[in-house]
Amino acid sequence: MSSPRGSRRPAMLEQVPFAIVLLLVAVAGLRIWQYHWRQGAVIVAAALLVAAIFRGVLPGVRAGLLAVRGRPVDVLTYSGLAVLLLFLAFTITNGPFGS
């Protein structure tokens, strides 16, 4: 008979990829809060690319909360949003947050 503690550990390990992505987004939020919005946007885009890589490489059970839809849809969505955010971060000039 397995203990409840032993059965919870693998479930927690499934969320490590999501925690890494969330940590990157928290760092981005800090940079945006410090008025470095371009750096923050680039870090959020990097977090989305990391999410796409995790989702593309890991099986659905191991991807945890990064698995929203099917694997191709998730990878395309994460990658597409990352490219769009990078485009916006590098092309907007003289916005309300300065340069």
N, CA, C and O atoms as CSV, one atom per row, in Angstrom:
chain,resi,resn,atom,element,x,y,z
A,1,MET,N,N,0.850,-1.174,0.000
A,1,MET,CA,C,0.000,0.000,0.000
A,1,MET,C,C,0.898,1.241,0.000
A,1,MET,O,O,1.812,1.344,0.818
A,2,SER,N,N,0.647,2.160,-0.894
A,2,SER,CA,C,1.476,3.361,-0.982
A,2,SER,C,C,0.910,4.462,-0.083
A,2,SER,O,O,-0.293,4.548,0.161
A,3,SER,N,N,1.809,5.277,0.385
A,3,SER,CA,C,1.394,6.366,1.265
A,3,SER,C,C,0.865,7.534,0.448
A,3,SER,O,O,1.245,7.693,-0.712
A,4,PRO,N,N,-0.009,8.361,1.031
A,4,PRO,CA,C,-0.508,9.531,0.305
A,4,PRO,C,C,0.615,10.496,-0.059
A,4,PRO,O,O,0.557,11.170,-1.087
A,5,ARG,N,N,1.626,10.555,0.785
A,5,ARG,CA,C,2.737,11.456,0.499
A,5,ARG,C,C,3.483,11.028,-0.761
A,5,ARG,O,O,3.854,11.871,-1.578
A,6,GLY,N,N,3.702,9.742,-0.923
A,6,GLY,CA,C,4.389,9.226,-2.102
A,6,GLY,C,C,3.589,9.434,-3.376
A,6,GLY,O,O,4.173,9.640,-4.440
A,7,SER,N,N,2.278,9.386,-3.293
A,7,SER,CA,C,1.457,9.558,-4.491
A,7,SER,C,C,1.315,11.023,-4.878
A,7,SER,O,O,0.993,11.319,-6.029
A,8,ARG,N,N,1.546,11.946,-3.954
A,8,ARG,CA,C,1.425,13.375,-4.267
A,8,ARG,C,C,2.672,13.912,-4.952
A,8,ARG,O,O,2.583,14.867,-5.723
A,9,ARG,N,N,3.812,13.330,-4.692
A,9,ARG,CA,C,5.051,13.869,-5.226
A,9,ARG,C,C,5.074,13.880,-6.757
A,9,ARG,O,O,5.405,14.917,-7.332
A,10,PRO,N,N,4.743,12.794,-7.442
A,10,PRO,CA,C,4.745,12.871,-8.909
A,10,PRO,C,C,3.757,13.898,-9.447
A,10,PRO,O,O,4.018,14.526,-10.473
A,11,ALA,N,N,2.628,14.075,-8.769
A,11,ALA,CA,C,1.652,15.068,-9.213
A,11,ALA,C,C,2.226,16.471,-9.107
A,11,ALA,O,O,1.962,17.318,-9.961
A,12,MET,N,N,3.002,16.719,-8.072
A,12,MET,CA,C,3.630,18.031,-7.921
A,12,MET,C,C,4.718,18.236,-8.968
A,12,MET,O,O,4.901,19.349,-9.461
A,13,LEU,N,N,5.436,17.180,-9.310
A,13,LEU,CA,C,6.498,17.287,-10.310
A,13,LEU,C,C,5.947,17.591,-11.703
A,13,LEU,O,O,6.650,18.147,-12.547
A,14,GLU,N,N,4.698,17.225,-11.936
A,14,GLU,CA,C,4.075,17.533,-13.225
A,14,GLU,C,C,3.967,19.039,-13.440
A,14,GLU,O,O,3.917,19.494,-14.582
A,15,GLN,N,N,3.931,19.804,-12.378
A,15,GLN,CA,C,3.716,21.245,-12.492
A,15,GLN,C,C,5.017,22.045,-12.550
A,15,GLN,O,O,4.975,23.274,-12.615
A,16,VAL,N,N,6.168,21.376,-12.528
A,16,VAL,CA,C,7.450,22.078,-12.592
A,16,VAL,C,C,7.583,22.899,-13.882
A,16,VAL,O,O,8.011,24.050,-13.801
A,17,PRO,N,N,7.240,22.373,-15.068
A,17,PRO,CA,C,7.333,23.215,-16.274
A,17,PRO,C,C,6.468,24.472,-16.174
A,17,PRO,O,O,6.897,25.557,-16.567
A,18,PHE,N,N,5.265,24.326,-15.653
A,18,PHE,CA,C,4.385,25.479,-15.483
A,18,PHE,C,C,4.977,26.475,-14.487
A,18,PHE,O,O,4.877,27.686,-14.679
A,19,ALA,N,N,5.594,25.958,-13.424
A,19,ALA,CA,C,6.213,26.835,-12.421
A,19,ALA,C,C,7.373,27.622,-13.024
A,19,ALA,O,O,7.569,28.788,-12.682
A,20,ILE,N,N,8.132,27.010,-13.901
A,20,ILE,CA,C,9.237,27.704,-14.562
A,20,ILE,C,C,8.705,28.841,-15.427
A,20,ILE,O,O,9.231,29.953,-15.400
A,21,VAL,N,N,7.665,28.554,-16.189
A,21,VAL,CA,C,7.049,29.584,-17.036
A,21,VAL,C,C,6.474,30.696,-16.163
A,21,VAL,O,O,6.626,31.875,-16.482
A,22,LEU,N,N,5.826,30.337,-15.083
A,22,LEU,CA,C,5.249,31.328,-14.173
A,22,LEU,C,C,6.325,32.191,-13.527
A,22,LEU,O,O,6.117,33.388,-13.327
A,23,LEU,N,N,7.459,31.606,-13.203
A,23,LEU,CA,C,8.573,32.359,-12.646
A,23,LEU,C,C,9.096,33.386,-13.655
A,23,LEU,O,O,9.393,34.523,-13.286
A,24,LEU,N,N,9.207,32.995,-14.903
A,24,LEU,CA,C,9.630,33.934,-15.947
A,24,LEU,C,C,8.633,35.087,-16.091
A,24,LEU,O,O,9.032,36.238,-16.265
A,25,VAL,N,N,7.362,34.781,-16.020
A,25,VAL,CA,C,6.344,35.832,-16.119
A,25,VAL,C,C,6.418,36.767,-14.910
A,25,VAL,O,O,6.201,37.971,-15.047
A,26,ALA,N,N,6.721,36.226,-13.736
A,26,ALA,CA,C,6.877,37.068,-12.542
A,26,ALA,C,C,8.071,38.010,-12.697
A,26,ALA,O,O,7.991,39.179,-12.322
A,27,VAL,N,N,9.172,37.508,-13.245
A,27,VAL,CA,C,10.338,38.357,-13.502
A,27,VAL,C,C,9.968,39.447,-14.503
A,27,VAL,O,O,10.363,40.602,-14.345
A,28,ALA,N,N,9.217,39.081,-15.522
A,28,ALA,CA,C,8.767,40.067,-16.518
A,28,ALA,C,C,7.887,41.124,-15.865
A,28,ALA,O,O,8.019,42.313,-16.159
A,29,GLY,N,N,6.998,40.700,-14.990
A,29,GLY,CA,C,6.153,41.661,-14.282
A,29,GLY,C,C,6.958,42.634,-13.445
A,29,GLY,O,O,6.628,43.818,-13.367
A,30,LEU,N,N,8.008,42.137,-12.823
A,30,LEU,CA,C,8.892,43.004,-12.052
A,30,LEU,C,C,9.582,44.029,-12.953
A,30,LEU,O,O,9.662,45.205,-12.600
A,31,ARG,N,N,10.075,43.598,-14.099
A,31,ARG,CA,C,10.731,44.514,-15.038
A,31,ARG,C,C,9.735,45.554,-15.565
A,31,ARG,O,O,10.094,46.722,-15.718
A,32,ILE,N,N,8.520,45.158,-15.837
A,32,ILE,CA,C,7.502,46.102,-16.304
A,32,ILE,C,C,7.181,47.098,-15.192
A,32,ILE,O,O,7.031,48.292,-15.450
A,33,TRP,N,N,7.076,46.610,-13.963
A,33,TRP,CA,C,6.800,47.476,-12.819
A,33,TRP,C,C,7.916,48.492,-12.629
A,33,TRP,O,O,7.669,49.593,-12.139
A,34,GLN,N,N,9.135,48.141,-13.007
A,34,GLN,CA,C,10.279,49.048,-12.913
A,34,GLN,C,C,10.410,49.936,-14.153
A,34,GLN,O,O,11.450,50.559,-14.363
A,35,TYR,N,N,9.367,49.994,-14.965
A,35,TYR,CA,C,9.297,50.829,-16.165
A,35,TYR,C,C,10.263,50.385,-17.270
A,35,TYR,O,O,10.707,51.207,-18.071
A,36,HIS,N,N,10.582,49.119,-17.314
A,36,HIS,CA,C,11.351,48.543,-18.414
A,36,HIS,C,C,10.404,47.615,-19.184
A,36,HIS,O,O,10.592,46.399,-19.216
A,37,TRP,N,N,9.388,48.217,-19.798
A,37,TRP,CA,C,8.324,47.422,-20.375
A,37,TRP,C,C,8.782,46.611,-21.577
A,37,TRP,O,O,8.254,45.525,-21.816
A,38,ARG,N,N,9.752,47.111,-22.341
A,38,ARG,CA,C,10.245,46.310,-23.477
A,38,ARG,C,C,10.929,45.041,-22.999
A,38,ARG,O,O,10.692,43.962,-23.542
A,39,GLN,N,N,11.777,45.164,-21.982
A,39,GLN,CA,C,12.431,43.986,-21.429
A,39,GLN,C,C,11.395,43.023,-20.850
A,39,GLN,O,O,11.506,41.809,-21.018
A,40,GLY,N,N,10.403,43.562,-20.178
A,40,GLY,CA,C,9.342,42.715,-19.638
A,40,GLY,C,C,8.584,41.988,-20.723
A,40,GLY,O,O,8.276,40.804,-20.584
A,41,ALA,N,N,8.277,42.690,-21.808
A,41,ALA,CA,C,7.561,42.054,-22.913
A,41,ALA,C,C,8.398,40.959,-23.557
A,41,ALA,O,O,7.874,39.909,-23.930
A,42,VAL,N,N,9.692,41.201,-23.687
A,42,VAL,CA,C,10.576,40.184,-24.265
A,42,VAL,C,C,10.668,38.972,-23.343
A,42,VAL,O,O,10.719,37.838,-23.820
A,43,ILE,N,N,10.689,39.193,-22.042
A,43,ILE,CA,C,10.742,38.069,-21.099
A,43,ILE,C,C,9.437,37.279,-21.137
A,43,ILE,O,O,9.462,36.051,-21.051
A,44,VAL,N,N,8.303,37.957,-21.263
A,44,VAL,CA,C,7.025,37.246,-21.393
A,44,VAL,C,C,7.028,36.420,-22.678
A,44,VAL,O,O,6.569,35.278,-22.683
A,45,ALA,N,N,7.544,36.992,-23.766
A,45,ALA,CA,C,7.637,36.243,-25.019
A,45,ALA,C,C,8.550,35.028,-24.852
A,45,ALA,O,O,8.256,33.954,-25.377
A,46,ALA,N,N,9.650,35.192,-24.127
A,46,ALA,CA,C,10.541,34.062,-23.860
A,46,ALA,C,C,9.825,32.995,-23.034
A,46,ALA,O,O,10.009,31.800,-23.266
A,47,ALA,N,N,9.012,33.424,-22.072
A,47,ALA,CA,C,8.240,32.469,-21.268
A,47,ALA,C,C,7.273,31.686,-22.143
A,47,ALA,O,O,7.090,30.485,-21.948
A,48,LEU,N,N,6.652,32.362,-23.109
A,48,LEU,CA,C,5.750,31.676,-24.023
A,48,LEU,C,C,6.504,30.683,-24.911
A,48,LEU,O,O,6.000,29.598,-25.199
A,49,LEU,N,N,7.703,31.056,-25.340
A,49,LEU,CA,C,8.509,30.126,-26.140
A,49,LEU,C,C,8.951,28.924,-25.303
A,49,LEU,O,O,8.980,27.798,-25.799
A,50,VAL,N,N,9.291,29.159,-24.050
A,50,VAL,CA,C,9.637,28.049,-23.153
A,50,VAL,C,C,8.420,27.140,-22.966
A,50,VAL,O,O,8.556,25.917,-22.958
A,51,ALA,N,N,7.243,27.729,-22.818
A,51,ALA,CA,C,6.014,26.941,-22.691
A,51,ALA,C,C,5.781,26.111,-23.952
A,51,ALA,O,O,5.383,24.949,-23.867
A,52,ALA,N,N,6.027,26.704,-25.118
A,52,ALA,CA,C,5.852,25.965,-26.372
A,52,ALA,C,C,6.834,24.799,-26.458
A,52,ALA,O,O,6.474,23.712,-26.911
A,53,ILE,N,N,8.065,25.022,-26.026
A,53,ILE,CA,C,9.061,23.944,-26.057
A,53,ILE,C,C,8.673,22.834,-25.083
A,53,ILE,O,O,8.709,21.655,-25.434
A,54,PHE,N,N,8.305,23.211,-23.866
A,54,PHE,CA,C,7.869,22.202,-22.898
A,54,PHE,C,C,6.685,21.412,-23.436
A,54,PHE,O,O,6.645,20.186,-23.332
A,55,ARG,N,N,5.728,22.122,-24.007
A,55,ARG,CA,C,4.518,21.455,-24.508
A,55,ARG,C,C,4.836,20.550,-25.691
A,55,ARG,O,O,4.220,19.496,-25.847
A,56,GLY,N,N,5.787,20.950,-26.521
A,56,GLY,CA,C,6.141,20.133,-27.668
A,56,GLY,C,C,6.965,18.912,-27.305
A,56,GLY,O,O,6.890,17.890,-27.987
A,57,VAL,N,N,7.747,19.006,-26.244
A,57,VAL,CA,C,8.670,17.929,-25.883
A,57,VAL,C,C,8.059,16.956,-24.874
A,57,VAL,O,O,8.235,15.743,-24.988
A,58,LEU,N,N,7.348,17.490,-23.896
A,58,LEU,CA,C,6.822,16.647,-22.826
A,58,LEU,C,C,5.510,15.987,-23.227
A,58,LEU,O,O,4.720,16.577,-23.964
A,59,PRO,N,N,5.269,14.764,-22.748
A,59,PRO,CA,C,3.953,14.153,-22.974
A,59,PRO,C,C,2.871,14.930,-22.231
A,59,PRO,O,O,3.160,15.654,-21.279
A,60,GLY,N,N,1.656,14.780,-22.661
A,60,GLY,CA,C,0.547,15.538,-22.088
A,60,GLY,C,C,0.415,15.408,-20.585
A,60,GLY,O,O,0.074,16.378,-19.909
A,61,VAL,N,N,0.680,14.222,-20.049
A,61,VAL,CA,C,0.566,14.005,-18.609
A,61,VAL,C,C,1.653,14.781,-17.861
A,61,VAL,O,O,1.404,15.286,-16.766
A,62,ARG,N,N,2.842,14.881,-18.433
A,62,ARG,CA,C,3.959,15.560,-17.768
A,62,ARG,C,C,3.931,17.069,-17.985
A,62,ARG,O,O,4.607,17.803,-17.264
A,63,ALA,N,N,3.167,17.544,-18.959
A,63,ALA,CA,C,3.122,18.980,-19.252
A,63,ALA,C,C,2.310,19.752,-18.220
A,63,ALA,O,O,2.414,20.976,-18.150
A,64,GLY,N,N,1.523,19.076,-17.438
A,64,GLY,CA,C,0.755,19.735,-16.378
A,64,GLY,C,C,-0.212,20.770,-16.924
A,64,GLY,O,O,-0.943,20.504,-17.878
A,65,LEU,N,N,-0.214,21.947,-16.320
A,65,LEU,CA,C,-1.154,23.002,-16.700
A,65,LEU,C,C,-0.822,23.660,-18.031
A,65,LEU,O,O,-1.595,24.489,-18.512
A,66,LEU,N,N,0.306,23.313,-18.636
A,66,LEU,CA,C,0.622,23.856,-19.957
A,66,LEU,C,C,-0.179,23.162,-21.052
A,66,LEU,O,O,-0.307,23.690,-22.156
A,67,ALA,N,N,-0.713,21.997,-20.756
A,67,ALA,CA,C,-1.517,21.248,-21.722
A,67,ALA,C,C,-2.955,21.741,-21.662
A,67,ALA,O,O,-3.714,21.361,-20.771
A,68,VAL,N,N,-3.320,22.585,-22.612
A,68,VAL,CA,C,-4.668,23.145,-22.630
A,68,VAL,C,C,-5.516,22.433,-23.675
A,68,VAL,O,O,-6.600,21.936,-23.372
A,69,ARG,N,N,-5.027,22.387,-24.878
A,69,ARG,CA,C,-5.696,21.712,-25.994
A,69,ARG,C,C,-4.786,20.604,-26.486
A,69,ARG,O,O,-3.979,20.074,-25.723
A,70,GLY,N,N,-4.908,20.258,-27.734
A,70,GLY,CA,C,-4.008,19.274,-28.313
A,70,GLY,C,C,-2.605,19.860,-28.444
A,70,GLY,O,O,-2.427,21.078,-28.450
A,71,ARG,N,N,-1.622,18.987,-28.548
A,71,ARG,CA,C,-0.234,19.436,-28.604
A,71,ARG,C,C,0.031,20.412,-29.750
A,71,ARG,O,O,0.639,21.456,-29.514
A,72,PRO,N,N,-0.401,20.116,-30.995
A,72,PRO,CA,C,-0.119,21.082,-32.075
A,72,PRO,C,C,-0.762,22.447,-31.839
A,72,PRO,O,O,-0.154,23.477,-32.131
A,73,VAL,N,N,-1.974,22.460,-31.316
A,73,VAL,CA,C,-2.669,23.722,-31.065
A,73,VAL,C,C,-1.946,24.513,-29.976
A,73,VAL,O,O,-1.767,25.724,-30.103
A,74,ASP,N,N,-1.538,23.844,-28.923
A,74,ASP,CA,C,-0.824,24.521,-27.842
A,74,ASP,C,C,0.501,25.095,-28.316
A,74,ASP,O,O,0.815,26.248,-28.022
A,75,VAL,N,N,1.281,24.307,-29.045
A,75,VAL,CA,C,2.588,24.774,-29.521
A,75,VAL,C,C,2.413,25.953,-30.469
A,75,VAL,O,O,3.138,26.943,-30.367
A,76,LEU,N,N,1.462,25.856,-31.386
A,76,LEU,CA,C,1.210,26.967,-32.317
A,76,LEU,C,C,0.728,28.214,-31.595
A,76,LEU,O,O,1.148,29.321,-31.929
A,77,THR,N,N,-0.134,28.054,-30.627
A,77,THR,CA,C,-0.664,29.197,-29.890
A,77,THR,C,C,0.422,29.884,-29.069
A,77,THR,O,O,0.571,31.104,-29.130
A,78,TYR,N,N,1.178,29.102,-28.303
A,78,TYR,CA,C,2.259,29.687,-27.507
A,78,TYR,C,C,3.288,30.372,-28.397
A,78,TYR,O,O,3.726,31.484,-28.104
A,79,SER,N,N,3.672,29.709,-29.481
A,79,SER,CA,C,4.678,30.284,-30.387
A,79,SER,C,C,4.158,31.537,-31.080
A,79,SER,O,O,4.870,32.536,-31.187
A,80,GLY,N,N,2.924,31.480,-31.548
A,80,GLY,CA,C,2.332,32.625,-32.228
A,80,GLY,C,C,2.209,33.842,-31.329
A,80,GLY,O,O,2.500,34.963,-31.746
A,81,LEU,N,N,1.781,33.622,-30.100
A,81,LEU,CA,C,1.686,34.735,-29.158
A,81,LEU,C,C,3.066,35.308,-28.826
A,81,LEU,O,O,3.213,36.518,-28.656
A,82,ALA,N,N,4.069,34.444,-28.735
A,82,ALA,CA,C,5.430,34.912,-28.458
A,82,ALA,C,C,5.942,35.784,-29.599
A,82,ALA,O,O,6.523,36.843,-29.359
A,83,VAL,N,N,5.732,35.348,-30.835
A,83,VAL,CA,C,6.191,36.122,-31.993
A,83,VAL,C,C,5.460,37.458,-32.057
A,83,VAL,O,O,6.077,38.488,-32.328
A,84,LEU,N,N,4.162,37.452,-31.814
A,84,LEU,CA,C,3.383,38.689,-31.825
A,84,LEU,C,C,3.870,39.657,-30.743
A,84,LEU,O,O,3.992,40.856,-30.993
A,85,LEU,N,N,4.143,39.148,-29.568
A,85,LEU,CA,C,4.612,40.000,-28.479
A,85,LEU,C,C,6.003,40.559,-28.767
A,85,LEU,O,O,6.281,41.718,-28.459
A,86,LEU,N,N,6.873,39.747,-29.354
A,86,LEU,CA,C,8.193,40.242,-29.741
A,86,LEU,C,C,8.074,41.335,-30.802
A,86,LEU,O,O,8.775,42.345,-30.747
A,87,PHE,N,N,7.188,41.124,-31.759
A,87,PHE,CA,C,6.966,42.130,-32.799
A,87,PHE,C,C,6.511,43.444,-32.183
A,87,PHE,O,O,7.022,44.508,-32.532
A,88,LEU,N,N,5.554,43.373,-31.271
A,88,LEU,CA,C,5.064,44.589,-30.620
A,88,LEU,C,C,6.147,45.264,-29.789
A,88,LEU,O,O,6.276,46.488,-29.814
A,89,ALA,N,N,6.924,44.480,-29.056
A,89,ALA,CA,C,7.954,45.051,-28.191
A,89,ALA,C,C,9.035,45.766,-29.002
A,89,ALA,O,O,9.574,46.783,-28.564
A,90,PHE,N,N,9.348,45.239,-30.175
A,90,PHE,CA,C,10.432,45.831,-30.952
A,90,PHE,C,C,9.981,46.914,-31.928
A,90,PHE,O,O,10.820,47.639,-32.464
A,91,THR,N,N,8.691,47.040,-32.170
A,91,THR,CA,C,8.248,48.019,-33.158
A,91,THR,C,C,7.553,49.241,-32.566
A,91,THR,O,O,7.495,50.278,-33.227
A,92,ILE,N,N,7.033,49.159,-31.365
A,92,ILE,CA,C,6.355,50.324,-30.780
A,92,ILE,C,C,7.401,51.309,-30.294
A,92,ILE,O,O,8.276,50.966,-29.499
A,93,THR,N,N,7.300,52.537,-30.782
A,93,THR,CA,C,8.226,53.582,-30.354
A,93,THR,C,C,7.424,54.769,-29.828
A,93,THR,O,O,6.289,55.003,-30.243
A,94,ASN,N,N,8.022,55.495,-28.929
A,94,ASN,CA,C,7.412,56.700,-28.357
A,94,ASN,C,C,6.035,56.436,-27.772
A,94,ASN,O,O,5.131,57.261,-27.902
A,95,GLY,N,N,5.877,55.305,-27.139
A,95,GLY,CA,C,4.611,54.977,-26.500
A,95,GLY,C,C,4.491,55.656,-25.151
A,95,GLY,O,O,5.370,56.431,-24.774
A,96,PRO,N,N,3.431,55.386,-24.421
A,96,PRO,CA,C,3.206,56.032,-23.135
A,96,PRO,C,C,4.245,55.664,-22.078
A,96,PRO,O,O,4.381,56.377,-21.083
A,97,PHE,N,N,4.977,54.573,-22.270
A,97,PHE,CA,C,5.962,54.147,-21.303
A,97,PHE,C,C,7.375,54.597,-21.675
A,97,PHE,O,O,8.336,54.227,-21.000
A,98,GLY,N,N,7.505,55.359,-22.699
A,98,GLY,CA,C,8.836,55.812,-23.138
A,98,GLY,C,C,9.567,54.733,-23.886
A,98,GLY,O,O,8.967,53.744,-24.307
A,99,SER,N,N,10.852,54.912,-24.054
A,99,SER,CA,C,11.611,53.925,-24.817
A,99,SER,C,C,12.376,52.978,-23.942
A,99,SER,O,O,13.063,52.090,-24.447
